[in-house]
Amino acid sequence: MTEAAIEWLQGRREKPFCLFLWLYAPHDPFLRPRHYLDLFSDVVIPKPTTFDDDLKSYPGKPKAFVEADNKIGTFEWAATLESLVKNHYASTMAADDDLGRVLEVLTRTGRLDDTVVMITADHGYFLGEWRLVDKRLMHEPSIRIPLAIRYPKLIKPASVSDKMALNIDIAPTVLALAGLKVPEEMQGRSLVPLIKDNDSKWRKDWLYEYYEFPGWHMVQKNRGVRTQRYKLIEYYETEPKEYELYDLQADPGENYNLYGDPKYAELTGELLRRLEELRRETGET
């Protein structure tokens, strides 16, 4: 794919262009390129702090979370923590190499600083937290993804925003940068105003939903609302429904489920109402 992208770039000289390069890596089964077969062989992979926790007696984790199949040891490509993490890292290195090759072409042809370069992913990945692999659940390792944008004409190097951007913001951002109108039906928002002024009004929360059950990894259907500080997760087809509530400021590791705590009853009600509002706003039925 990278070879095809480079060939295409080298054949374009006059007109503005837009290139999407969707690399498969890093993705299971994490097949390494030949030159990285021994990479990290002498590295010891530390266990996540929750790796050895007994989920069945874990305080507050619902049955839907505990009984999901997306765990180390369930799949051949994730037989052990060490093999999973090292192969994931090696394939990430390979993807980084491919990105470097594309940037080298842009540099060599004198177009690097005139080109907006966005790097992101479609999902995060558990690497042994609670002995989990893959994604699907609404916890931070699964939903937090990188987003880096290089465009020196607009973005100050090394600047960082902690606002909540979503992958549905990519299309409106590309359109805005190209000087085109963003269709009203798009649910994402252009990042350009946020890039120009990090204090500009921005989203306060957003909707998450996963619905592939029964299916791969046997993760129960779940949805939720994520704010800058709090997260409410609802497993909406279990009997009875199960919930998780986290204060991400006080508990970034999502170890203490606050759902059912009387002190958080008002907050829980507000988040449940907001979850239904977001479902209506997005036409989720």
N, C-alpha and C positions, 0 to 999 in steps of 0.2 A: 504493500500500500504506500509506503514511504517512497519507494522507487517511482511509482506512478505519479505521486504528488510532485516529486522533484522534476520529473520529465515534463509534466504539465506546466510547472512554474517557469522552467527554462524556455518553454515555447511561447510564453506570453511576454510581450515587450511594450505595447502601447496602451491598451485599455485597462481601466481599473478591473480588479478581479476579486473574487471571493472564493476561498478554498476551505472546505471542511475535511479534515483528516481524522477519521475515527479509528484510532488504533484499538485492536482487540486487547492487547496487553495493558495493564496486568489483569488477567482473568484466569480462573481455573480452566484447565488443569495446570496452568503456570509453566508452560514449556519454555525452558531457557534457550537462548541462542547459544550456539556451540562455544563461543569465546567466553561465556560466563558460567560454564558448567561447574567450575570450582570456586566461583565467587562466594565469599562468606563462609568457606569451609572451616576456617579457623576461628570463627566468631561464635561466642556463646549467646544464645537468645534468652534474655531475661523473661521470666514468667510475668504476665500481668498480675496485678495484686489480687484479682478475683479468680485467678485460674483454678485454684484448688478448693474454692468454696463449694460446699455441698448445696446445690440449688434446691433440693427437696426440703431442706430445713432453713433455706435462706429467708430472712425476715421480709415479708411483703411482696416477694416476687410471685406473680400469679401463675396458676397452673399452665396457662397458654404459653408463657415464657419458658417455664421449666421443661415442658414436654416437647418443645420444638426439636426437630432432628438436625438442625444446622450446627452440629458440634464436631470438634476435632475427634477423629477416630471413626466417624460415621462414613467418610468417603476416602477412597484411596489417595486422592490428591491432597488430602488434609489428614494424613495418618498420624502425624505428630506436630506439635507446636513448632519445633525446629524446622522441619521440612516445609511446612506451610509458609512460615514467615520468610525463610531464606529464599524460597522460590518466588514468593510475591515480590520481595525486594529486588531480586535479580531481574525479573521481568519488568519492574518499574524502571530499573537502570536502562534496560534495552529501549523502553519507550522514550526515556530522556535522551538517549543517543539519537533516536530518530528525529526528535524535535530539534536537536542540535544541527542535524544535517539540513533540515528545512531552513533554519535560521542562517546557516552558512550560505545557502543559495541566495537568500534575500540580501545578505551582507555583500556577497560577491557581485550581485547585480545592482547594488546601490539603492535598493528599495526598502531596506530594513526600517529606517526611521519614518518612512511614509506608509508603513503597513501596521495595522492594528493586529496584534497577536494575542489571542485568548487561549489559555490553557485551563481545562477543567476536566471533570469526569462525570459519569452518570450516577454514581452512588459511592458511598464509603464502603468500608470492609472491616468486619470483626477479625482481629488477629489474636484470638485466644482469650479475650475478655469474657469472663464466665464460661470459658472453654468453647466459645462460639466461633463460627466461621461465617462467611458470606454476608448477607445484608438482611432485608425484608422487615426486620423489627425496627421500631422507631427510635432506638437508642442512638446516642451521639456517634459511636464509631460507624454506624450504618448510614447516617444521613448527613454527616459533615463531609464536605468534599472541597478540594482545592479550587480556587478561582484566581488566576493571575492574569493580568492584562498589561501588555507593554505597548505604549503609544506615547512617546516623549512629547509630541505636540500638545497633548492634553493631560497626561498623567505624570506627576512628579515621581521620579524613581524612588523606590523603597517606601512609598506612601501606603498606608494600611487603613482599611475601614472595618469596623466590627459590625456594620449593619448586615441584616439578613438578606443576602442575595439568593435567588433560586435559579435553577437551570431554565425555567420558562422565561427568564429575563434576557436570555442570550439573543433570541430572535429580535425582540424590540430594540435591543442595544445595537445590533448590527444594522437594522433599518435606520435608526436615528443617526448613527455615524455616517451612513451613506446619504443622509439628507432626505430620507423617505418618510412618509407618514406611517405611523404605527396603527394598524387596524384596531378599531375599538373592541372587537371580540377577543383580542389576545389578552390572556389573563396575566401575563408577565408585564414587567415595567422596564423601560430603558434605564440602564445604569448611568447614562451620561449626566443627568442632573446630580446624582450622588457623587460621581467622579469630580464634577466641578465644585460641589459644595457638600462636604460630608455631613453638614448639619441640616441639610435640606430634609423636608418631610419625607418619611419613608415608611414602609410597612412595619406594623407593630406585631403582626403574627401571621401564621400561614397554616394551611391544611395539609396533612399527610394522610395517605391511604395506601394500604396494601391489601390485595384481595385474591391472591393466587392460592387458594386452599379448597380442597386438598390438591396437593401438587408438590413440586420440588421442595425439599427441606421441611415440608409439613409445618409451616409457620401459620398459625391461625390468622384469619383476617383481622386487621387492626387499622385504626385510624386515630388521628389525634390533632391537637393544636399545639404549636410551638410559639412561644413568645420569646422576647429577649432574655427573660429570666426563668420562666416556668414551662413545663411540658406536661400535658395530660394525654395519656394513651388509653384508648378504649378497644378492647377485644369484643367486637360487637355481635358476634354470632356464637359465642360460648354460652352455656347455660349453667349458672347465670352469667350475665356480662361481667367481665373482669376489667380492672382499671389499674393504671400506674400514674402517680403524680410526683414530679420532682422539682425541687428548687435548684436550678442549675448553677446559681451563684454560690450557694452554700454547699452543694453536693454535685460537683461537675462529673463525678464518676457514676452518678445515678445508682447509688447503693441503698438509699433510704426512701422507700415508697411511702409517700405522705398521704395517699388516698385512704380515706376513712378516719383520719385524725380530725377530731372535732375542731381543732385550731385552724384547720384549713378548709372547713366546710363552705365558707363564703367564697373563697377562691375557687374551690372545686365547682360550685354552682356557676360562677362567672365563666369559667373555661368550658364547661359543658354547653352553656348557652352560646358561647362564641363558636364552638365547634359546629353547632347546628346552623348558625348564621353563615359560616364559611362554606358549608355544604350547599346552602341555598344560593349563595353568591356564585359558586362555580358550577351550579347545575348538577351536583352530585346526588344521584338518587339511588 
